Amino acid sequence: SFSVSFDDGYVDTLEVAAPVLRALGVPFTVFVVTDVMLGTLRLPWYELVQQSLAQAGLSEPALAVLAEHAAVRDSLALRNRLPPQLLLPQVMRAMKQLSADDRRDLCDKLWAKVGAELIQRPGVPRYLDQAGVRKLQELGAEVSSHTCRHDLLPSLRDEDLAQELSESRRVLIELCGSCGGLAYPNGDSDARVEAAAAKAGYEYAVGVTPVSGPPSRFRLGRQMISELFALGTGGRMNEPLFVAKLLRGK
């Protein structure tokens, strides 16, 4: 047996993936960021940072905002000698090390600086609204939670952690009638987070990497597959490489 799941709730999950999976008779799960679905958050923090740095004309003002925090500024010390594909992972690592409050404050400033223009740019991800999520469910998807805002859960205070887990589940139960599962943002969890997920009423929770040892309902592994998972030498997906990597679990 196997399962297929998608994080975040992108429009192309509905428009591209869902019809294919329905035609094949393959059930699937979509883990939705509920504040994005509701429109109270236009982009999750990681997309805001990544897209801002990738867009011509926005990367310099975005870097200026991010450099206001000393930890991120230190990670940018070599930026004039790093190509964009190496700079971005460095910035993201620094952002993930910030406290939840610092990361949110910095992203609020970043949105104020470049958000209005960024959201109009082609190629910036589009997310499903409530009607789109209901259509996914009609096509056979299990709809479950990817939290309210995609915050990194181990960095949250107890009360904020409980809010992220319980409120996103409540919203999806109200919309879809059920919400059995949780996908940890960035795959990050620990014993405290797993206990909070159980207390919030989830039946299971998943990360983004394979997990060794006996399975646990609140520490289930997955194999993350992205557009970079199996690129061949020509820059296109290589199917034999894809199958080999998938079977190796790497």
Buried (B, 14 or more C-beta within 10 A) or exposed (E): EEEBBBBBBBEEBBEEBBEEBBEEEEEBBBBBBBBBBBEEBBBBBBBBBBBBBBBEEBBEBBBEBBBEBEBBBEBBEEBEEBEEEEBBEBBBEBBBBBEBEBBBBBBBBBBEBBBEEBBEBEEBBEBBBBEBBBBBBEBEBBBBBBBBBBBBBBBBEEEBBBBBBBBBBBBBBEBBEBBBBBBBBBBBBEEEBBEBBBEBBBBBBBBBEEEEEEEEBBBBBBBEEEEEBBEEEEEEEBEEBBEEBEEEEE
